[in-house]
Amino acid sequence: MTIDTKCVQGGWQPKRGEPRQPPIVASTTFRYETTQQMADLFDLKAAGYFYTRLQNPTNDHVAGKICALEGGVAAMLTSSGQAASTYCILNLCQAGDHVVSSAQIYGGTYNLFNVSLKKLGIEFTFVDPDADEETLASAFRPNTKCVFGETVANPSGAVLDIEKFARLAHAHGVPLIVDNTFPTPVLCRPIEFGADIVMHSTTKYMDGHAAQVGGAIVDSGNFDWEKYPERFAGLVSPDPSYHGLSYTKTFGKAAFIVKATAQLMRDYGSIPSPFNAFILNLGLESLHLRIRRHAENALAAAKWLRSRPEVAWVNYAGLEDSPYYGLCRKQFEGALPSGVLTFGIKGGREKSIKFMDSLKMIEIVTHVADARSCVLHPASHTHRQLTDEQLAAAGIPPDLIRFSCGLESAEDIIADLEQAFAAIS
Ligand SMILES: *Cc1c(COP(=O)(O)O)cnc(C)c1O
């Protein structure tokens, strides 16, 4: 099946007389006939639903569709993108472990790593993703457990060279985790370039209508945990909280997702509501149509903005003279990374803010990748907590406007930009 057909047909496969849409299973519990049947579920000896904090059928159908879209072997939904990032790291790391992360990542992920997970004793080294392989290799330590990066960084727009990062990670015997939120699997499938684990904030294009907050984790099944039994003891060695079961021995290629479900979901409980999973699935059914239109509108807006004398700079990797254009051609369908671009107005921070305040149709919201066009000023909003130095490292100048192109006509989007320029002139 093509990616387009998977968006429409993937996941829930009804049998005769069953509903065409995945049913919203609004039930915390599931019924069994004997004590033993339930005991086997608790021991992971049998597959089945018993409590929605661990697994729910609606969520699993939608995870199945995302798994098919990314080309993975197993997947799970989480209640937010933040929960997905947290689980990816905690499934591999504990106090005393180390992660190499691109510095060009979403502000929330940066805080999660640099503040909250650091408090748990996990250390992070943030690297410039555009650095050469030798420089990047020097960030690894004997206790490094994984590498993390964003296919297209939010908001800087930097494009990750997935093959380069996969090569580095694998040379050091650790997996590459990629946040593929911005391109979605329609425009890029990181597993095809060597990523081992892919995660998403489904809140963005996958939902696409600003209707639910959610996350997803997909495992490629390609990383051989048993090759490094000491480094990944949590996946390979017996788990005392499941009577000495080994995830890799019992579940093979599904080990990573089963462990994240059985341990992290059990203990931390970031399960999405089945209703939210249902809404997410409605978004996924048209993802292939929407993301291409988002990206085309972004390209049109980027070209138009660049022609304006008031604009200091425009950054959209899909522009042919972008330093990332070569990577775009290699990694993204149509060489377009997403529907998000950034730009700055001559006159700096103040003028950029004035421009944003003059927009009419394009709204100021803390969101991105929505059907409706919207803008955000990271230095005053999402990245408020960062110092100017950290802002620079994350690739965010103070005049940067993040512009998420919606599904309106390019004509109307450009008309709104035009009237805002007139208003600030
Ligand atoms: C929004 C976002 C997140 C966090 O997702 P939430 O669903 O808001 O928790 C993570 N990564 C990227 C790239 C994002 O854009």
The ligand as an SDF file (V2000), in Angstrom:
LIG
                    3D

 15 15  0  0  0  0  0  0  0  0999 V2000
    4.9140   20.1940   20.0710 C   0  0  0  0  0  0  0  0  0  0  0  0
    6.1140   19.3770   19.9230 C   0  0  0  0  0  0  0  0  0  0  0  0
    6.4920   18.4620   20.9090 C   0  0  0  0  0  0  0  0  0  0  0  0
    5.7250   18.2960   22.1990 C   0  0  0  0  0  0  0  0  0  0  0  0
    4.4790   17.7600   21.9340 O   0  0  0  0  0  0  0  0  0  0  0  0
    3.1680   18.0170   22.8490 P   0  0  0  0  0  0  0  0  0  0  0  0
    2.1490   17.2000   22.1290 O   0  0  0  0  0  0  0  0  0  0  0  0
    2.8850   19.4740   22.8440 O   0  0  0  0  0  0  0  0  0  0  0  0
    3.4770   17.4850   24.2030 O   0  0  0  0  0  0  0  0  0  0  0  0
    7.6130   17.6880   20.6770 C   0  0  0  0  0  0  0  0  0  0  0  0
    8.3290   17.8260   19.5500 N   0  0  0  0  0  0  0  0  0  0  0  0
    7.9980   18.7080   18.5810 C   0  0  0  0  0  0  0  0  0  0  0  0
    8.8330   18.8080   17.3570 C   0  0  0  0  0  0  0  0  0  0  0  0
    6.8820   19.5130   18.7340 C   0  0  0  0  0  0  0  0  0  0  0  0
    6.5590   20.3840   17.7700 O   0  0  0  0  0  0  0  0  0  0  0  0
  1  2  1  0
  2  3  1  0
  2 14  2  0
  3  4  1  0
  3 10  2  0
  4  5  1  0
  5  6  1  0
  6  7  2  0
  6  8  1  0
  6  9  1  0
 10 11  1  0
 11 12  2  0
 12 13  1  0
 12 14  1  0
 14 15  1  0
M  END
$$$$
